[in-house]
Each structure stands twice: as structure tokens, then as C-alpha cells.
Amino acid sequence: MARRTRWSGLAGLVLALALAAPAAAQNAAPTVTNPTTLAQTVSVGGPVQLAPAQAVETFQQMTLTADTGYETNVTGLSNGGSDWLETLAGNFAAGQNRGALHWALGYQPSYTVYRTFRGYDRFDQAGALDLSWQLNPHWFLRLSEHAAYGRYLATPQAAQVSGSVVALNNFVATPFARQFSQQPTVALDYIASYRWALHLGAGYLESRYFGQAPTAGPALSDLEGVTGTAGLSYRLSRRTTLGAELDYSHMRLAGGISRVQVGSALLQLTRVLGPTAQVTLFAGPQEAQLREDLSRYLPATVLASNPGLARIHQNNLGWSAGGTLAVQSYHTAWNLTLLRRTTDSGGLFAGAVEADQATLGAMRRLGREWTLGGNAGFERITPLGLRLPGGNSALFSWIAGAQMRRGLGRHWVLTANYNYVDEQSHGAVPFARILGRQMMELGIGYNLGRGPGG
């Protein structure tokens, strides 16, 4: 599943997320042509034109896949056991460009069955609806709603809304819980000219966890909140774009026990290095305000000797910075992303986290039918405001993966995938330490679709 940019200066970061995230984290997010991006890529000095009302383009896509595979450490615990599994999945998408109006609807169900660990069978679902409307030659309105239910990854929600960063801790597995999440957003863009663009956006976030094992450690935290962003970009030349962005999020976690406010002021630079390469950089100060009542999470003996841990009111002022180098040609695409960010934890902790992330993704096309890909990543997540005796809490994650696709005629495709995840925790983490987990899958898929104009 891929995320989109709000203007072209942020395209490299979204590409990094699409290549680096493991398959289990993909959501139903059908590709939609962003009219704001189109407006900024017209010829130099050319006026922004309203799309002709009579132009109608429709696309439809259906993909059905059947996979069989083998997974180690199914339960996520030490000596968690290994098992064979079968997965049936679908990807259904439809959309239309009708003059100034663009819409797309997607739905992704998947059903996984284990041969021995039947209690871990799961039915995951994800869906998305995107609408964008060119109000006049300069104003663009966009509405979207993304929702999912299943055993997914714990992803900081505020990071998904901000146009300047990719999602953090996007390879943290939560083997004991099912998650429901939704993210309606509204955005308004003003394209003053080829060079100037203004972006305003707001969103509501909700994430809830179900079926958590009581012996797996502190509970994952339900989350709800609002976000807002305002940004301005200026294209210095065909190859260089400067931008500035203000981000704000207010999150309520664990039934109101924890409240987090994060504000950021970021400067951005995008530079096209050549016909196939682009670098994107951003940096700026961040402030996180934490109000936490952790008495329900800490043993009575700890509270008795450290009463200051029960309630925390803390301001953290720091810096956020990151960058992506992306290279794409006809046969090869790869990217490297480095990122440091303070945000809410997406329910992983009852508060805010500081995350450092590095990801590398690559894809190579061999001939007409073969496609090979790979990805690797590392992340360190440290909660802010939570300080326990014996050391600070932290979660370390490593991922690696490889993918192969072989076309079998017009509609059929053969796939092979390998994924590895290793997590190590220190302190109060919402689940026990997860040792290395591996999954190998072999499958066959059927694609049926019709592109724009078909």
C-alpha cells in the first residue's frame, strides 16, 4: 500500500514508504491522481487550466491471490512454534476522472489459516475512499477516509497525516491484538502559479485494539485525536523546490489517561539531481507536551518508592530531521530514507515517542516478465516521559525482505516472498520480547483491470 504527497516536493518520502514497508502493513489505498501535483508540473509560465468537463476516464482493477507458506515463531514469544499457513486475498479498486472531479474506492480483504495454531487465524480488511475536486483554476478540495480492521502494525497516526514525513514504527508487529483504525481527512490547496502553492489540511484519527493477551505486558493504548497542517511551497526552478510547513496534533490515549500535543515547524528542500534521481530533505524544531497518569500501568511497589511516576507533565523541545534519496529508471528503482521524529505512539505507548528510522528499498525488472525486489530497515522507538527504575523503555526493530514476481500471460502472476522481523524490547513495552520471525510464501494471482480511457 502507497501514500501520496500533497505537492511534488514530497514525492521522495512517499516512495520510500511504499518500497520499505512490509506487505503486512499495506492498506487499501487506491492510486489517485492528485490535481495539485498536476497543476505544479505544467510548463514554466503556463497558466493553471481547469480540466474539461466532458473528459471522463474510468479504471477498474481486481486482483485475487492464493498463497501457501511457512512461518516461524507464530505466537511472537520465545519458542513460539512454527506452522504452515494458507492465505486468500483480494484487491478491488475502481475510480473515475470526470472533468474536475476525481474519485477512487478500494477494498482489500485477506483470510489467513494456520494448520496447527488455529487460534491465530485471521480475517483482515482495509478500505479507502478518496475524492478530489478542482473548484476553479486555482483551488483544489480533497476528502478521504481510510479504515482498516485486523492484526496490523502499530503505526503513529499523526505521522501519516503530516505531508512532510513517512509513517514511523511501521514495522512493529503486535501479535496479540486486533486493531480497528480510521482516518478521515480534508485538505484545501491553492495553486497561485507554477511556482507558488499553499496547502491546508485537517484530520480525525481513531485507533482501537481488541483481544489483547493479559500476560503480554502493558496494554496497547486506544487513540483518538485531531491533526492540522499548513504549508507553503515555492519552486525556484524546474529542479529545486523550497517549502515550509507547520504541523499540529492533539492525541488522547488510554481513555484519556495520557494526552499528547506535538507541534512542528519544518523547512523542506527537494532537488532533482537528474532524469532519474531526486533528493528530499527536511528539518525543524518540534515540541511535545505530555500529560500522563501512569498509575494503572505501574506496580504499587514502584509507585510507593517513586510517586513522581504516577503523574507526568513534561515539555520536550527537540529537532526533527530526515531525508530521502530516490533513484528510478525504466528497469531499476531504489531509495534510502533516514528519519528522526517525535510523534504520538499510535497506541504502542500511552504517550509520545521519539523514533529513529533507516530504510532501504530496491526493485529491479528483468526482461518483460520478471521483477525482483528487496527491502531492509532499522528503527529505535523511545517513549518520552516514561522513566522506570533500571533503565528507560525502548523498542528496537529490524526488518528484511525479498520479493519475486513472474508474469504468466496476460492475467496470471507467480509470486514468492520472504520476510524477516526481529524485535527486542527494554522496560515497559506492550508485549513480550519478540525474537526473530520469518515467513516464506509462494502464491499465484489473477489480475483483471481496465485503465483510464478503457
C-alpha positions in Angstrom: 0.0 0.0 0.0 1.4 3.6 -1.1 0.9 7.0 0.4 0.7 10.1 -1.7 2.2 13.6 -1.4 0.3 16.8 -1.1 2.7 18.5 -3.5 5.5 17.3 -5.7 8.3 18.4 -3.3 7.4 15.5 -1.0 7.3 12.7 -3.5 10.6 11.0 -2.4 9.4 10.3 1.1 6.2 8.6 0.0 8.2 6.5 -2.5 10.4 5.4 0.4 7.4 4.2 2.4 6.0 2.3 -0.5 9.2 0.3 -1.0 10.3 -0.2 2.6 7.1 -1.2 4.4 6.4 -4.9 4.7 3.4 -6.4 2.9 1.5 -6.9 6.1 1.3 -3.2 6.7 -0.2 -2.3 3.3 -3.7 -0.7 3.4 -6.3 -0.3 0.7 -5.2 3.0 -0.8 -6.0 3.1 -4.5 -3.9 5.3 -6.6 -5.5 8.7 -7.3 -4.0 11.4 -9.5 -3.5 14.4 -7.2 -4.6 17.5 -9.2 -2.3 19.7 -7.0 0.7 17.8 -8.3 -0.6 18.1 -11.9 -1.0 21.8 -11.5 2.6 22.2 -10.4 4.1 20.3 -13.2 2.7 22.4 -16.1 5.2 24.1 -18.4 7.1 27.1 -17.0 5.0 30.2 -17.1 1.9 28.2 -18.3 -1.4 29.0 -16.7 -3.2 26.6 -14.5 -6.2 25.3 -16.5 -9.5 23.8 -15.4 -9.9 20.2 -16.6 -12.5 20.0 -19.4 -15.9 18.9 -18.0 -16.6 16.4 -20.8 -13.4 14.4 -20.2 -14.3 11.1 -18.5 -11.8 8.3 -17.7 -12.6 5.2 -15.7 -10.4 2.5 -14.2 -11.2 -0.8 -12.6 -8.9 -3.4 -11.1 -9.4 -6.8 -9.4 -6.6 -9.0 -8.1 -7.2 -12.4 -6.4 -4.2 -14.2 -4.9 -3.7 -17.6 -3.1 -0.6 -18.2 -1.1 0.9 -21.0 0.9 3.8 -20.5 3.2 5.7 -21.3 6.4 6.1 -19.0 9.4 8.4 -19.3 12.3 7.6 -18.1 15.8 3.9 -17.8 15.2 3.0 -16.6 18.7 5.7 -14.0 18.9 7.1 -15.4 22.1 10.3 -17.4 22.8 9.9 -20.9 21.3 6.7 -19.7 19.8 6.4 -22.6 17.4 6.3 -22.8 13.6 3.5 -23.6 11.3 2.3 -23.8 7.7 -0.3 -21.3 6.5 -2.6 -20.5 3.6 -3.8 -17.1 2.6 -6.6 -15.9 0.3 -6.6 -12.2 -0.5 -8.2 -9.8 -2.8 -7.7 -6.2 -4.0 -10.6 -4.4 -5.6 -10.4 -0.9 -6.8 -12.4 1.4 -9.0 -12.2 5.1 -9.9 -13.1 7.8 -12.3 -11.8 11.1 -13.5 -14.7 13.2 -14.7 -13.5 16.6 -15.7 -12.6 18.4 -12.4 -13.8 15.6 -10.2 -11.6 12.6 -9.3 -12.7 9.7 -7.1 -11.4 6.2 -6.2 -12.6 3.4 -4.0 -10.6 0.4 -2.8 -11.2 -2.7 -0.7 -8.6 -5.3 0.4 -9.7 -8.4 2.3 -7.4 -11.3 3.3 -8.0 -14.5 5.2 -5.1 -16.5 6.7 -5.4 -20.0 8.1 -2.8 -21.8 10.2 -2.7 -25.6 10.2 -1.9 -26.0 13.8 -2.2 -22.6 15.6 -5.8 -22.2 14.7 -6.3 -19.5 17.4 -4.1 -17.2 15.2 -6.3 -17.5 12.1 -7.3 -14.0 11.0 -9.6 -12.1 8.6 -8.1 -8.7 7.8 -9.9 -5.9 5.9 -8.9 -2.5 4.7 -10.7 0.1 2.6 -10.3 3.6 1.3 -12.3 6.3 -0.4 -10.6 9.4 -2.0 -12.3 12.4 -3.6 -10.6 15.4 -5.2 -12.3 18.3 -6.9 -10.8 21.2 -8.8 -13.1 24.0 -7.7 -11.6 26.6 -10.1 -8.3 27.1 -11.9 -6.5 27.7 -8.5 -8.4 25.9 -5.7 -8.5 22.1 -5.1 -10.5 20.3 -2.4 -9.7 16.8 -1.3 -11.6 14.4 1.0 -10.6 10.9 2.1 -11.4 8.2 4.5 -9.2 5.2 5.2 -10.3 2.4 7.6 -8.9 -1.0 8.5 -9.6 -3.9 10.9 -7.2 -6.7 11.5 -3.9 -7.7 13.1 -1.8 -4.9 11.8 1.3 -2.9 12.7 1.3 -0.2 15.3 1.9 3.0 13.3 1.9 6.5 14.8 -1.2 8.1 13.3 -0.1 11.7 13.3 2.9 10.9 11.1 0.6 9.6 8.5 -1.3 12.9 8.2 1.7 15.2 8.1 2.7 15.8 4.5 6.4 16.0 5.3 7.2 12.6 6.8 6.5 8.9 6.3 4.9 6.8 9.0 7.1 5.8 11.9 7.4 2.5 13.6 5.8 0.9 10.6 7.4 -2.5 11.2 6.3 -3.1 14.8 4.2 -6.3 14.9 1.5 -6.7 17.6 0.8 -10.4 17.6 -1.7 -10.4 20.4 -4.1 -7.7 19.3 -6.5 -6.8 16.5 -6.8 -3.2 15.6 -9.5 -1.0 14.1 -8.4 2.3 12.8 -9.9 5.1 10.7 -8.6 8.4 9.3 -10.9 10.9 7.7 -9.1 13.9 6.3 -9.9 17.1 4.4 -7.4 19.3 2.6 -7.6 22.5 0.6 -4.8 23.5 -1.8 -4.3 26.8 -3.5 -2.1 26.9 -6.6 -1.2 30.5 -7.1 1.0 29.9 -10.1 3.6 27.4 -11.4 5.9 28.4 -8.6 3.6 29.1 -5.5 1.3 26.6 -3.7 -0.5 26.7 -0.4 -1.8 23.7 1.5 -4.2 23.5 4.4 -5.3 20.2 6.0 -7.1 18.7 9.0 -8.0 15.2 10.1 -9.5 13.0 12.7 -7.8 9.8 14.0 -9.0 6.8 15.8 -7.3 3.5 16.6 -8.6 0.8 18.9 -7.2 -2.6 20.0 -9.1 -5.8 20.8 -8.2 -9.2 22.0 -5.0 -8.4 23.8 -3.4 -11.1 25.9 -3.4 -10.2 29.6 0.0 -11.7 30.1 1.7 -9.9 27.2 2.7 -6.8 29.3 1.1 -3.4 29.5 -1.9 -2.9 27.2 -1.7 -1.2 23.9 -3.4 2.2 24.1 -6.5 3.2 22.2 -6.0 6.5 20.5 -8.2 9.3 19.1 -7.3 12.9 18.2 -7.1 15.6 15.6 -4.4 16.9 13.4 -3.8 20.0 11.3 -1.2 21.2 8.9 -0.4 24.3 6.9 2.3 24.5 4.3 3.8 26.8 1.6 6.0 25.7 -1.3 7.9 27.7 -3.8 9.6 26.2 -6.9 12.8 28.0 -7.5 13.4 26.2 -10.8 12.5 23.1 -12.6 14.8 21.1 -10.3 14.5 22.9 -7.0 11.6 23.4 -4.6 11.6 25.0 -1.2 8.9 24.6 1.4 7.8 25.4 4.9 5.2 23.5 7.0 3.5 23.8 10.4 2.1 20.6 11.9 0.0 20.1 15.0 -1.6 17.1 16.6 -3.5 16.5 19.8 -4.0 12.9 20.8 -5.9 11.3 23.6 -4.6 7.8 24.6 -5.7 5.1 27.0 -9.1 6.5 27.7 -7.7 10.0 28.5 -5.0 8.9 30.9 -2.5 10.3 28.5 -2.7 13.4 26.3 -0.1 14.4 23.8 0.3 17.6 21.8 3.0 17.8 19.2 3.9 20.9 17.2 6.4 21.1 14.4 7.9 23.9 12.2 9.7 22.3 9.2 11.7 23.6 6.3 11.9 21.4 3.2 14.1 21.2 0.2 13.6 19.0 -2.9 16.3 18.8 -5.6 16.0 16.8 -8.8 19.5 15.6 -9.4 19.0 14.3 -12.9 16.5 12.5 -15.1 16.3 9.5 -12.7 17.3 10.9 -9.2 15.8 13.1 -6.6 16.7 14.1 -3.0 14.3 15.4 -0.4 15.4 16.9 2.9 13.5 18.5 5.8 14.4 19.7 9.3 13.0 21.9 12.1 12.1 22.2 15.7 9.4 20.1 17.5 7.7 20.5 20.8 5.9 17.7 22.6 3.7 18.4 25.6 2.9 15.3 27.7 0.3 14.9 30.4 0.2 11.3 31.7 -1.3 9.4 34.6 0.5 6.1 34.6 -0.7 4.8 37.9 -2.7 2.0 36.2 0.4 0.8 34.3 2.9 0.6 37.2 3.0 -1.8 40.1 2.1 -0.5 43.5 5.6 -1.1 44.8 7.1 1.1 42.1 4.6 3.9 42.8 5.3 3.7 46.5 9.0 4.3 46.0 8.7 6.6 43.0 5.5 8.7 43.5 6.6 11.1 40.8 6.0 8.5 38.1 2.2 8.4 38.7 1.6 11.8 37.0 3.8 13.4 34.5 3.6 16.9 32.9 6.5 17.4 30.7 7.5 19.6 27.7 10.1 18.2 25.3 11.8 20.6 22.8 13.8 18.9 20.1 14.5 18.6 16.4 13.0 16.6 13.6 15.1 15.9 10.5 15.2 13.5 7.7 15.8 12.9 4.0 15.3 10.5 1.1 17.4 9.8 -1.9 15.4 8.1 -4.6 16.6 6.8 -8.0 14.2 5.4 -10.6 14.9 4.3 -14.2 13.0 2.1 -16.5 14.4 -1.1 -15.1 15.5 -0.2 -11.6 14.2 1.8 -8.6 15.8 2.2 -5.2 15.7 4.6 -2.2 17.3 5.3 1.1 15.5 7.2 3.9 16.8 8.4 7.2 14.4 9.9 9.7 14.2 11.3 13.2 10.8 12.4 14.5 8.8 13.0 17.7 5.1 11.9 17.4 2.4 10.1 19.2 3.0 6.3 19.5 0.0 5.1 17.6 -1.1 3.3 20.8 2.2 1.5 21.3 2.8 3.5 24.4 0.5 5.7 26.4 2.3 8.9 25.3 4.6 10.3 22.7 7.7 8.6 21.3 11.0 9.6 19.7 11.8 7.4 16.7 14.9 7.0 14.6 14.5 5.1 11.4 16.5 4.0 8.4 15.1 2.1 5.5 16.4 0.9 2.1 14.3 -0.5 -0.7 15.1 -1.6 -4.2 13.3 -3.1 -7.2 14.7 -4.5 -10.5 12.8 -5.5 -13.6 14.4 -8.4 -15.6 13.0 -8.6 -19.1 9.3 -8.5 -19.7 8.0 -10.9 -17.1 10.4 -11.0 -14.1 10.5 -8.4 -11.2 12.8 -8.7 -8.2 12.7 -6.6 -5.1 14.2 -6.2 -1.6 13.9 -4.1 1.5 15.7 -3.6 4.8 15.2 -1.3 7.8 16.0 -0.5 11.4 14.1 1.5 13.9 14.5 2.6 17.5 11.5 3.8 19.5 11.8 5.5 22.9 8.8 6.8 24.8 9.1 10.4 26.2 8.1 11.0 29.8 8.1 7.3 30.8 11.2 6.7 33.0 11.3 3.5 35.0 13.9 2.2 37.5 16.5 0.0 35.9 16.6 1.9 32.6 14.4 3.6 30.0 11.8 1.8 27.9 12.7 1.3 24.2 11.8 -1.0 21.3 14.3 -2.0 18.6 13.1 -3.4 15.3 14.9 -4.9 12.3 13.2 -6.0 9.1 14.4 -7.5 5.8 12.5 -8.9 2.9 12.7 -10.1 -0.7 10.1 -10.4 -3.4 9.8 -12.1 -6.8 7.1 -11.8 -9.4 6.8 -13.7 -12.7 4.2 -12.9 -15.2 2.3 -15.9 -16.7 0.5 -14.5 -19.6 -1.8 -11.5 -19.6 -3.6 -12.0 -16.3 -1.7 -14.5 -14.2 1.3 -13.9 -12.0 3.5 -16.1 -9.8 4.9 -14.6 -6.6 7.4 -15.6 -4.0 8.1 -13.6 -0.8 10.4 -13.8 2.2 10.1 -11.5 5.3 12.1 -11.3 8.5 11.3 -9.2 11.6 13.2 -9.1 14.8 12.1 -7.0 17.8 13.8 -6.5 21.1 12.3 -4.5 24.0 13.6 -2.9 27.2 11.4 -1.8 30.0 7.6 -1.5 29.8 6.6 -2.5 26.3 3.0 -3.6 25.5 4.1 -7.1 24.6 6.8 -9.6 25.5 10.1 -9.6 23.6 9.6 -10.9 20.1 12.5 -12.9 18.8 13.3 -13.3 15.1 10.3 -14.3 13.0 10.5 -15.4 9.4 7.8 -16.1 6.7 8.2 -17.7 3.3 5.3 -17.7 0.9 4.6 -18.9 -2.6 1.5 -17.9 -4.4 -0.4 -17.3 -7.7 -2.5 -14.3 -8.5 -5.1 -13.3 -11.1 -5.3 -9.7 -12.3 -8.2 -8.2 -14.2 -8.4 -4.5 -14.8 -9.2 -1.6 -17.1 -7.1 1.6 -17.1 -8.2 5.2 -17.8 -9.9 5.5 -21.1 -10.7 1.8 -21.3 
